Amino acid sequence: MAYSVHLDNFEGPLDLLLYFIQRDKIDIYDIPIAQLAGEYLEYLGMIKALNLAVAGEFVVLAASLMRIKAKMLLPRTVDESEELMEDPRQELVDQLVNYQRFKSAAVELGELAELRGAYYPVGGMELPASNGNGVQEYLQDVSLFDLMSVFREVLGRMPSTEPLRMAMEPIKLDDQMSVIRRALDSEGKIAFKEILLKAVDRHEVVVTFLALLEMVKRQQIVVLQADPFGEIMLQGLEAQA
């Protein structure tokens, strides 16, 4: 049975490349294309296997990475002026640098807007607090790629072939949501990896991961990460109140 979960704040393909670059502390001006292309295609495969909505630009960037990788394998030639031809990675580097710059500017503008919103003119009325309609509010400084890194790690621990399970009911999304809910009711806060490690096979890992995304989408839990690329914690909204 296939499941489909759509998140409003699903990052774009350049975000995924920047995630790899920041996580591995790669020099953005000297990108190891073979390494990044391989990992990018692996993540793209996981996204498709999970039936998450994949925008067309993800596939376009995958093709661009493979084209750059192929060019990097060709011997470097010189033109008539005896100068080396342009690095095949240059266009991608320029895109990443500009995208990173605009993202940083957007964050700064958002912080200024938030700071300005704390001031009210004389006689003004305080605006009501956010009603929490934005999915990002429930993914506090955690990207979908952070979640998928944990999913990938746990899935890699599972055997590639599993014994046949006879006469067993298929695992349902609602059942795994209930598992997560009971764990949070008992513990208050629990590590995302710990939830996944309770699964007995690859299929259960996949459905548990999709259950988490669905609960985030429904604004039933908050996903927290104290440090960049640190451990991801799940917390029920009641515990935050």
DOLUM-217522 format. One record per residue: x, z, y of N, C-alpha, C in turn; residue number from 1. Coordinates in pm, 1 decimal. Each point is the difference from the previous one (the first is absolute). Layout:
N
SITE    n.east      n.up   n.north   ca.east     ca.up  ca.north    c.east      c.up   c.north    n
SITE         X         Z         Y         X         Z         Y         X         Z         Y  NUM
...
//
This chain:
241
SITE    n.east      n.up   n.north   ca.east     ca.up  ca.north    c.east      c.up   c.north    n
SITE      84.9       0.0    -120.1     -84.9       0.0     120.1      87.9       0.0     124.3    1
SITE     -33.5     -82.5      97.7      79.5     -10.0     122.2     -59.9      86.9     109.6    2
SITE      85.2      59.1      80.6     -43.0      80.3     112.9      53.3     -64.1     126.9    3
SITE     -74.8      10.1     105.1      44.0     -56.9     127.0     -16.1     104.1     109.1    4
SITE     109.0      33.0      67.2      -2.7      97.7     108.5      62.0     -64.6     122.5    5
SITE     -66.1       9.5     112.7      50.3     -59.1     124.0      27.9     112.4      99.6    6
SITE     120.3       3.6      57.3      33.5      96.9     103.4      15.8     -71.6     132.9    7
SITE     -60.8      57.7     103.1       3.1     -64.6     131.4     141.6      -9.8      55.5    8
SITE      86.4      96.8     -32.4     133.7       2.8      60.8     106.1     -53.7     -94.6    9
SITE     -38.3     -95.6     -83.9      96.3     -63.3     -91.9     105.6     -71.5      82.6   10
SITE     125.5      40.0     -14.3     106.3     -55.6      81.7      28.5    -144.8     -36.2   11
SITE      65.9     -69.9      91.1      31.7    -140.1     -21.9     132.3     -18.1     -71.5   12
SITE      36.5    -124.3     -29.8     121.3     -28.1     -78.0     129.0      43.4      68.9   13
SITE       6.6     -12.9     132.6     121.3      43.7      69.4      15.1     151.7      -7.8   14
SITE    -113.3      71.7      -3.7       5.8     145.5     -16.7      64.7      35.9    -133.8   15
SITE     -31.9     -78.3    -103.4      56.9      26.7    -131.7     151.3     -20.5       1.4   16
SITE      46.3    -106.1      62.9     144.6     -23.1       8.7      68.4     110.6      81.3   17
SITE     -61.5      40.6     110.8      57.3     108.0      80.4       2.8     131.3     -77.7   18
SITE    -101.2      19.5     -84.5      -3.7     119.4     -85.0     122.1       4.1     -90.6   19
SITE      31.4    -113.2     -64.6     117.9      -6.8     -86.6     128.1      23.6      80.4   20
SITE       9.5     -63.2     116.0     119.9       9.8      83.6      23.9     143.7      45.6   21
SITE    -106.6      68.1      43.7      13.3     138.3      47.5      26.0      96.2    -115.3   22
SITE     -68.6     -23.5    -112.5      17.4      89.4    -115.4     142.8      -5.1     -53.3   23
SITE      56.8    -121.1     -11.3     133.4     -18.3     -57.6     109.4      -3.0     105.8   24
SITE     -38.2      21.8     127.8      95.0       1.8     111.3      84.4    -127.3       1.9   25
SITE     -70.1    -111.4      -6.8      63.9    -131.7      -0.4      24.4     -46.6     143.6   26
SITE     111.7     -64.8      22.2      27.6     -61.0     130.1     -94.9    -118.8      17.4   27
SITE     -87.1       7.5      98.7    -101.5    -103.6      18.6      63.1    -135.6      30.8   28
SITE     125.2      -0.3      50.2      67.7    -125.1      32.5      80.6     -55.3    -118.3   29
SITE      -1.3      71.7    -111.9      71.4     -46.7    -119.1     -85.1      30.9    -123.6   30
SITE    -116.3     -63.9      -6.4     -97.8      29.2    -104.7      44.4     -57.6    -134.4   31
SITE       1.7      82.8    -105.9      27.0     -52.3    -134.5    -125.7     -69.4     -53.4   32
SITE     -11.7    -128.8      25.1    -121.9     -74.6     -28.9     -40.5       7.9    -147.4   33
SITE      95.3     -14.2     -91.3     -33.3       1.7    -143.0     -66.1     132.3     -37.6   34
SITE      55.2     110.9      49.6     -54.7     132.9     -30.1    -139.2      15.9      59.7   35
SITE     -13.9     -35.6     128.9    -128.1      18.0      68.1    -107.7     -92.0     -56.4   36
SITE      37.6    -124.2     -30.8     -98.1     -94.6     -54.1     -51.7      48.5    -134.6   37
SITE      89.8      49.2     -84.5     -41.7      49.0    -131.1     -95.5     116.9      10.6   38
SITE      32.5      96.0      87.4     -86.4     117.5      13.9    -131.7     -36.4      68.1   39
SITE       6.3     -90.8      96.6    -121.8     -43.4      68.3     -96.3     -64.3    -100.0   40
SITE      50.4     -88.5     -85.7     -84.8     -66.7     -98.4     -56.3      99.7    -100.6   41
SITE      78.6     101.6     -32.8     -48.9     103.1     -93.0    -116.5      77.0      61.5   42
SITE      13.7      37.9     127.4    -107.6      71.7      67.3    -123.0     -89.5      15.5   43
SITE      23.6    -127.0      31.8    -111.8     -92.9      14.4     -74.4     -12.7    -131.9   44
SITE      74.8      -2.4    -110.2     -63.2      -4.9    -131.2     -84.1     123.0     -27.8   45
SITE      49.7     118.7      40.2     -77.0     123.5     -19.6    -127.3      -1.4      82.8   46
SITE      11.1     -48.4     125.5    -116.5      -5.3      87.2    -107.6     -89.5     -60.2   47
SITE      41.6    -115.5     -51.0     -95.6     -92.4     -60.9     -59.8      58.4    -127.7   48
SITE      84.1      66.9     -80.6     -47.9      58.7    -125.5    -102.2     108.8      25.7   49
SITE      11.6      67.5     114.0     -94.3     106.4      34.6    -126.6     -53.1      65.2   50
SITE      -7.1    -132.9      17.6    -116.6     -62.3      62.2     -19.1      42.9     145.9   51
SITE     109.2      36.0      66.6      -7.9      29.8     142.7      -7.9    -131.7      76.1   52
SITE     -66.0       4.3     113.8     -13.2    -121.5      79.9     137.0     -39.8      54.7   53
SITE      45.2    -119.5     -33.2     130.9     -47.9      45.7     -20.4    -112.8     100.5   54
SITE      50.1      21.7     120.6     -12.3    -102.9     102.3      92.4    -116.6     -31.8   55
SITE     -36.5    -118.2      48.9      75.7    -120.6     -29.2     144.0       6.8      46.7   56
SITE      26.8      76.3     106.8     136.7       3.3      51.9      96.4      68.0     -96.7   57
SITE     -50.0      83.3     -91.6      86.6      60.1    -100.7      58.4    -108.0     -89.7   58
SITE     -84.1     -94.3     -39.8      43.9    -108.5     -87.1      92.9     -93.4      76.3   59
SITE     -30.9     -24.7     127.2      84.4     -87.5      82.9     140.2      58.8      13.0   60
SITE       7.9     131.2      25.9     131.4      62.8      13.4      75.5      -1.5    -132.7   61
SITE     -72.2      15.3    -110.6      64.5      -6.9    -131.8      66.7    -135.4     -18.4   62
SITE     -69.8    -106.5      38.5      56.5    -134.8     -10.1     121.4     -15.1      91.8   63
SITE      -8.1      59.3     119.7     112.1      -8.5      94.2     122.8      72.5     -54.2   64
SITE     -22.3     115.6     -62.4     112.1      74.7     -56.9      68.4     -79.2    -111.2   65
SITE     -80.9     -65.0     -82.8      58.5     -78.5    -108.2      76.6    -121.0      54.1   66
SITE     -52.1     -58.3     109.3      68.5    -113.8      61.6     134.7      44.1      58.0   67
SITE       0.9     115.4      67.1     123.9      52.2      57.5      99.2      34.5    -111.2   68
SITE     -52.5      61.3    -107.5      86.1      35.8    -113.1      66.7    -124.2     -59.1   69
SITE     -78.9    -108.2     -13.1      54.9    -125.3     -54.3     108.2     -55.5      92.0   70
SITE     -22.6       5.0     130.6      98.6     -50.8      95.3     128.3      82.6      -3.6   71
SITE     -15.5     132.5     -23.1     117.0      87.1      -3.4      89.3     -31.6    -120.3   72
SITE     -58.8     -57.4    -104.2      77.0     -33.4    -120.1      79.7    -128.6      15.8   73
SITE     -37.5     -82.0      99.2      70.7    -125.4      22.8     133.4      26.7      67.9   74
SITE     101.2     -82.6     -24.6     129.7      18.6      67.7     -15.6     -19.5     150.2   75
SITE      66.8      84.1      77.3      -6.8      -9.4     145.2      79.5    -121.9      45.4   76
SITE     -64.1     -84.5      78.4      66.1    -120.8      50.2      28.8      13.3     149.3   77
SITE      76.6     -93.1      52.3      29.9       0.1     143.2     -53.9    -127.0      61.1   78
SITE     -36.1       7.7     125.9     -49.0    -119.3      68.2     117.8     -75.0      62.0   79
SITE     -30.8     -97.5      83.9     104.7     -85.2      57.4      95.3      77.3      89.6   80
SITE     -46.2     108.1      57.9      87.5      78.8      88.0      77.1     107.0     -77.8   81
SITE      -3.1     -10.6    -133.6      73.2      91.5     -87.3     -51.5     143.0       8.9   82
SITE    -124.1      19.2      41.0     -57.4     132.9       6.2     -94.5      18.6    -118.7   83
SITE      -3.8     121.5     -50.7     -89.4      28.8    -111.2    -144.7     -22.3      41.5   84
SITE     -77.5     -51.6     -94.3    -141.9     -18.6      27.4     -67.1     136.0      19.2   85
SITE    -114.7      -1.4      66.4     -72.1     124.2      29.8     -37.0      73.9    -128.2   86
SITE       9.2     133.2       6.2     -36.2      85.3    -113.3    -148.2     -20.7     -32.2   87
SITE     -35.0     -31.0    -125.3    -141.0     -21.8     -36.3     -88.9     121.1      26.0   88
SITE      61.4     118.6      12.3     -77.2     122.6      22.0     -35.4      22.8     146.5   89
SITE      59.7     -78.8      92.0      -9.1      31.7     141.2    -143.9       4.5      51.2   90
SITE     -81.5     -97.1     -40.0    -138.9      -3.7      47.7     -75.8     124.7     -44.2   91
SITE      21.2      41.3    -125.7     -66.2     119.9     -50.9      49.3     123.9      73.6   92
SITE     129.2       8.7      25.3      56.1     113.1      73.6     -62.0       9.6     138.9   93
SITE     -10.8    -114.5      68.6     -59.3      -2.0     133.8    -145.3      49.4      -4.4   94
SITE     -75.1     -43.6    -101.3    -139.3      43.4     -14.5      -8.0     151.5     -21.0   95
SITE      86.8      52.0     -86.9      -1.9     142.9     -29.7      39.2      83.9     121.8   96
SITE     103.0     -44.3      71.1      44.6      74.7     118.5    -110.0       2.2     105.8   97
SITE     -60.9    -115.3      27.2    -107.4      -5.6      99.2    -121.3      81.5     -44.1   98
SITE     -34.0     -10.0    -128.5    -115.2      74.9     -51.4      24.3     150.0      11.1   99
SITE     122.6      42.3     -33.8      35.5     141.2      10.1      -7.2      48.0     145.3  100
SITE      43.2     -86.1      90.8      -3.4      34.6     141.8    -144.2      18.2      48.7  101
SITE     -88.1     -92.6     -38.3    -140.4      10.4      41.4     -68.4     120.6     -63.7  102
SITE      35.2      31.0    -124.1     -58.6     116.8     -65.6      39.5     127.3      72.5  103
SITE     127.5      11.5      37.4      48.2     117.6      72.4     -69.8      12.8     135.1  104
SITE     -17.9    -114.8      67.1     -68.4       1.5     129.7    -145.3      43.7     -16.5  105
SITE     -65.1     -46.4    -107.6    -139.5      37.1     -24.2     -13.0     150.1     -24.8  106
SITE      96.8      57.4     -72.7      -1.8     143.8     -25.3      15.7      77.6     130.0  107
SITE      94.3     -44.8      84.5      22.0      67.5     128.0    -123.6      -8.0      88.8  108
SITE     -63.7    -117.0       4.5    -122.3     -14.7      79.7    -111.1      89.4     -54.0  109
SITE      -8.9      10.0    -132.2    -101.0      86.3     -59.2      22.6     145.6      35.2  110
SITE     127.9      42.8       0.2      31.3     138.3      35.9     -31.3      27.1     147.3  111
SITE      29.9     -98.7      86.5     -32.6      15.8     142.2    -150.8       8.4      21.0  112
SITE     -75.3     -82.9     -72.6    -145.4       1.9      13.1     -56.0     133.5     -46.9  113
SITE      57.8      53.5    -107.3     -46.2     129.6     -50.9      30.3     111.2      99.7  114
SITE     120.2      -7.9      60.5      38.9      99.8     100.0     -89.9      -9.5     122.5  115
SITE     -26.6    -123.4      43.0     -86.6     -19.1     117.7    -141.7      46.6     -29.5  116
SITE     -43.9     -14.3    -123.5    -135.3      41.0     -35.8     -20.8     149.5       3.1  117
SITE     111.1      76.4       6.4     -11.9     145.7       4.4     -32.0      50.2     140.6  118
SITE       7.2     -90.1     100.1     -28.0      38.4     137.8    -140.2     -45.2      39.0  119
SITE     -69.9      84.0      73.2    -135.7     -33.2      43.2      -9.9      19.9     151.4  120
SITE     -68.6     -91.5      67.9     -16.6      16.6     145.0     -86.9     120.9      31.0  121
SITE      12.3      50.3     122.3     -80.4     114.9      41.9    -147.5     -33.7     -17.8  122
SITE     -71.4      89.7     -64.7    -143.0     -23.6     -22.1     -30.1     -88.5    -117.9  123
SITE     105.4     -48.6     -66.9     -22.3     -88.7    -114.0     -42.8      77.0    -123.8  124
SITE     -49.6     -71.8     -98.7     -45.1      61.7    -124.6      98.1     -34.6    -111.5  125
SITE      25.1      96.5     -86.1      88.3     -23.7    -113.0     -69.0     -91.6     -99.7  126
SITE      70.6    -102.1     -42.0     -56.9     -93.1     -96.2      -6.4      64.0    -137.9  127
SITE     -97.6     -35.7     -82.3      -8.0      56.2    -135.1     120.0     -41.7     -84.5  128
SITE      32.6      83.6     -95.4     112.9     -28.8     -87.9     -30.3    -121.2     -86.0  129
SITE     107.2     -56.8     -55.1     -16.6    -117.2     -85.4     -88.9      32.7    -118.4  130
SITE     -85.1     -95.8     -37.9     -88.0      22.4    -114.8      67.9     -35.8    -131.0  131
SITE     129.7     -38.9       8.1      75.2     -23.5    -123.0     -34.3    -128.5     -71.5  132
SITE     -44.2    -100.9      76.1     -37.2    -124.9     -65.4     119.0     -84.2     -38.9  133
SITE     117.1      27.8      58.6     117.2     -81.9     -28.3      69.5      44.2    -128.1  134
SITE      27.7     -94.2     -88.4      66.3      33.6    -125.7     137.3      59.4      26.5  135
SITE      70.5     -50.7     102.6     134.7      47.6      28.2       2.5     150.5      23.1  136
SITE    -111.4      56.2      49.8      -6.7     144.0      25.4      16.7      78.5    -129.6  137
SITE     -31.3     -61.9    -112.5       7.2      68.2    -128.7     124.0     -40.9     -79.4  138
SITE      81.3     -86.8      58.4     131.2     -33.9     -54.6     102.3      39.5     105.2  139
SITE      22.6     129.5      15.7      80.4      50.2     110.2     147.8     -31.5     -22.8  140
SITE      48.0    -103.4      72.0     140.2     -42.1      -7.9      39.8     -44.5    -140.1  141
SITE     -97.0     -39.0     -82.6      27.0     -48.8    -134.4     -49.7    -143.7      -8.0  142
SITE      86.0     -91.4     -43.3     -42.3    -138.5     -12.4     -45.3     -27.9    -142.8  143
SITE     -71.5    -109.0     -16.7     -40.8     -42.1    -133.5     121.6     -23.9     -87.4  144
SITE     110.5     -43.7      61.5     121.5     -26.9     -75.9      62.4     128.8     -52.1  145
SITE     -14.5     111.5      75.3      46.0     129.5     -49.8     -76.3      37.2    -126.5  146
SITE    -131.4     -19.3       3.5     -83.0      31.6    -116.6      39.3     -88.0    -118.3  147
SITE      23.3    -127.5      27.3      33.0     -92.2    -107.9     137.0      29.1     -59.5  148
SITE      91.5      58.1      76.8     130.7      36.5     -53.5     -14.9     107.3    -106.7  149
SITE     -86.9      99.4      26.7     -24.7     104.7     -99.7     -69.5     -59.7    -121.6  150
SITE     -99.3     -85.8      25.0     -72.4     -66.9    -108.6      96.8     -78.3     -88.0  151
SITE      91.2     -72.8      63.1      97.9     -81.2     -74.2      89.8      88.6     -85.2  152
SITE      44.4     113.0      57.0      88.9      90.1     -73.5     -68.3      56.8    -124.5  153
SITE    -124.9      47.8      17.3     -71.5      59.6    -112.6     -33.9    -106.3    -104.7  154
SITE     -41.7    -117.0      46.7     -34.0    -107.6     -93.4     122.1     -40.5     -82.6  155
SITE     118.7       5.9      62.8     122.1     -35.8     -70.7      35.0      96.6    -112.2  156
SITE     -54.5     121.7       5.7      26.9      98.4    -104.9     -88.4     -21.1    -122.9  157
SITE    -107.8     -74.9      18.4     -92.7     -22.1    -110.6      55.3    -106.7     -93.9  158
SITE     -23.8      12.8    -130.9      45.9    -104.2     -93.4     -69.2    -132.2      29.3  159
SITE      74.8    -109.9     -14.2     -56.7    -132.1      30.0    -107.5     -39.3     -99.9  160
SITE      10.2      49.0    -124.0    -103.7     -23.7     -99.9     -58.8     133.8     -39.6  161
SITE    -129.7       5.4     -12.0     -68.6     125.1     -28.2     -80.0     -11.4    -128.1  162
SITE     -14.1     110.2     -74.2     -78.1      -3.0    -123.1    -146.1     -31.4      28.3  163
SITE     -64.0     -65.0     -95.8    -140.5     -36.2      13.9     -85.4     125.6      -2.1  164
SITE     -86.0      13.2      98.9     -88.7     115.6       4.7    -138.2     -44.3     -47.2  165
SITE     -42.1      54.3    -114.1    -124.0     -42.8     -62.5    -118.9      77.6      55.2  166
SITE    -110.4     -73.3      20.2    -129.2      60.3      33.3       6.9      94.0     118.7  167
SITE      75.8     -37.7     103.3       8.6      83.4     120.0     -68.3     -69.9     116.6  168
SITE     -69.9      79.1      80.9     -66.0     -54.4     116.8     105.3     -41.7     102.7  169
SITE     -20.8    -111.3      70.3      95.0     -39.5     105.1       3.2     103.9     111.5  170
SITE     117.6      16.4      58.4      14.8      96.7     108.9     -67.2     -56.1     124.7  171
SITE     -85.7      77.7      60.6     -74.3     -45.0     117.2      63.1      54.0     127.8  172
SITE     -17.3     -76.6     106.8      54.1      39.7     130.1     -58.6     133.9      44.0  173
SITE    -130.0      16.8     -15.8     -66.0     125.1      40.4      54.2     119.9     -77.1  174
SITE      34.1     -21.4    -128.8      54.2     109.4     -80.5     133.5      47.4      55.5  175
SITE      86.1     -94.1      36.8     130.7      37.7      52.8     -11.0      60.5     139.1  176
SITE     -98.6     -42.8      76.6     -24.4      64.3     129.4     -40.1     145.3     -20.4  177
SITE     -78.0      25.9    -103.8     -40.1     137.3     -31.6     120.5      82.8     -43.3  178
SITE      93.9     -61.5     -74.9     122.4      68.5     -41.7      79.7      44.0     122.7  179
SITE      17.1     -91.0      95.3      73.3      31.9     122.8     -72.3     108.6      78.2  180
SITE    -132.0      -9.4       8.4     -80.0      97.3      74.1      13.1     139.4     -60.1  181
SITE      -5.6       8.6    -135.0      11.3     130.5     -66.2     138.7      59.9      21.7  182
SITE     104.0     -85.5      -4.2     136.0      48.7      22.6      15.1      56.1     140.9  183
SITE     -60.1     -67.1      96.7       8.3      47.1     138.3     -82.2     126.3      20.3  184
SITE    -114.8      10.0     -66.7     -81.9     122.1       9.0      75.8     119.6     -55.6  185
SITE      83.2     -26.4    -104.3      74.6     108.0     -63.9     127.1      36.2      75.7  186
SITE      72.6    -102.2      45.7     131.5      22.1      61.0      -1.2      -2.8     152.7  187
SITE     -98.7     -65.5      59.1      -4.2     -15.4     145.1      82.1    -118.3      46.8  188
SITE     122.3      -9.7     -49.3      88.2    -112.9      30.9      81.0     -30.5    -126.3  189
SITE      19.9    -126.1     -29.7      71.0     -36.3    -122.8      82.1    -126.3      24.2  190
SITE     113.5     -10.4     -68.0      86.6    -117.2      13.8     -66.1    -121.6     -64.6  191
SITE       6.6    -112.8      67.9     -57.7    -124.1     -52.3      62.5     -34.9    -134.3  192
SITE     132.6      16.2     -10.4      68.9     -32.5    -125.6     -51.2      87.3    -114.3  193
SITE     -29.0     126.9      30.2     -48.5      91.3    -103.4    -133.1     -47.2     -57.4  194
SITE     -86.3     -53.0      87.6    -129.0     -54.4     -45.9      22.3    -118.8     -92.6  195
SITE      88.7     -90.0      40.0      25.6    -119.4     -81.7      63.2      35.9    -133.9  196
SITE      87.5      99.7      -0.7      69.3      37.3    -123.1     -93.1      62.1    -103.6  197
SITE    -119.3      39.0      40.2     -97.7      53.5     -95.1     -61.8    -111.0     -84.5  198
SITE      15.8    -124.7      43.9     -56.8    -112.5     -74.1      73.5     -17.9    -133.0  199
SITE     -74.1     -46.0    -100.8      58.2     -12.5    -134.5      49.2    -141.1     -29.6  200
SITE     -44.6     -99.3      76.4      46.6    -136.3     -24.4      -3.1     -79.3     130.1  201
SITE      47.8    -124.6      -5.5      13.0     -84.3     119.4    -135.6     -27.2      63.6  202
SITE    -101.7     -22.7     -82.7    -132.7     -28.7      53.7     -52.2     118.6      82.1  203
SITE      22.1     121.2     -50.9     -47.1     117.9      72.3      77.6      20.1     130.0  204
SITE     129.5     -34.0      -1.2      79.5       7.8     124.0     -58.9     -93.8     105.6  205
SITE     -32.9    -123.1     -40.2     -54.4     -99.0      93.0    -133.0      47.7      57.3  206
SITE     -89.9      48.3     -85.7    -131.9      42.6      46.5      11.5     123.5      89.4  207
SITE      94.5      90.6     -31.8      20.3     118.4      84.1      49.6     -40.2     138.1  208
SITE      90.1     -96.7       4.7      50.4     -48.5     129.1    -113.3     -61.6      82.1  209
SITE     -82.9     -81.0     -63.9    -112.6     -61.5      69.3    -101.2     105.3      45.0  210
SITE     -14.8     106.6     -79.1     -91.5     108.8      37.7      47.6      66.7     128.3  211
SITE     132.3      19.1      12.1      54.8      58.3     122.7     -31.3     -88.6     120.1  212
SITE      23.6    -131.6     -13.6     -26.3     -91.6     111.0    -148.0       2.9      38.0  213
SITE     -85.9       6.5    -100.1    -143.7       3.1      28.3     -38.5     128.0      74.0  214
SITE      61.0     112.3     -37.0     -30.7     127.3      66.3      51.1       0.5     143.4  215
SITE     114.7     -66.0      23.9      49.3     -14.1     137.5     -96.7     -86.0      79.7  216
SITE     -43.9    -109.6     -60.1     -93.6     -91.1      66.6    -129.3      71.8      36.4  217
SITE     -46.6      88.3     -90.2    -124.2      74.3      24.9      22.0     123.3      86.9  218
SITE     125.8      23.8      39.4      36.3     111.8      87.7     -33.3     133.3     -64.4  219
SITE      35.3      11.3    -127.9     -23.6     123.1     -74.8     126.0      84.3     -11.9  220
SITE     117.7     -62.1      14.7     126.4      72.8      -8.6      94.8     -47.1     109.9  221
SITE     100.5      82.3      25.8     105.6     -33.4      94.8     130.3     -13.3     -78.9  222
SITE      80.1    -101.8      32.0     129.5     -21.2     -65.0     109.2      38.6      99.8  223
SITE      88.9      88.5     -40.6      99.9      56.3      90.1     140.8     -26.1     -51.7  224
SITE      94.0     -13.5      92.9     141.4     -17.6     -34.6      82.5      64.8     110.3  225
SITE      68.6     110.4     -33.3      72.2      76.7     101.6     119.5     -75.6      56.4  226
SITE      69.4     -74.3     -85.6     119.3     -72.4      41.8     -11.1    -145.9     -42.1  227
SITE      63.1     -92.1      74.7      -1.3    -140.9     -41.5      51.8     -15.6    -142.0  228
SITE     -75.7     -70.2     -83.0      33.8     -25.2    -140.3       6.1     128.6     -82.6  229
SITE     -57.5     111.0      54.5      -4.4     126.5     -72.4    -117.6       5.5     -95.7  230
SITE     -21.6     117.8     -58.6    -107.5      15.6     -97.6    -136.0     -14.2      67.7  231
SITE     -90.8     -67.8     -66.9    -133.6     -24.4      54.4     -95.9     102.5     -56.9  232
SITE     -73.8      66.9      88.1     -94.1     103.2     -40.1    -143.4     -45.0      29.4  233
SITE     -92.5      44.8     -82.9    -143.2     -25.2      20.3     -66.5     130.7      37.6  234
SITE     -94.1      -8.7      93.0     -70.9     119.9      44.7    -144.5     -34.2      30.6  235
SITE     -91.5      83.7     -46.8    -141.7     -21.5      28.8     -28.9      30.1     145.3  236
SITE    -101.9     -65.2      54.7     -32.8      20.9     141.4     -44.9     142.1      26.5  237
SITE     -63.5      62.5     -98.8     -47.2     138.1      18.3     117.8      93.4      23.9  238
SITE     113.0     -29.1     -67.9     119.1      85.8      13.9      61.4     -12.2     137.5  239
SITE     -27.0    -112.5      69.5      56.8     -20.7     133.9     -83.9      66.9     107.4  240
SITE    -125.7      27.3     -30.8     -92.1      51.3     101.2      41.5     139.4      43.1  241
//
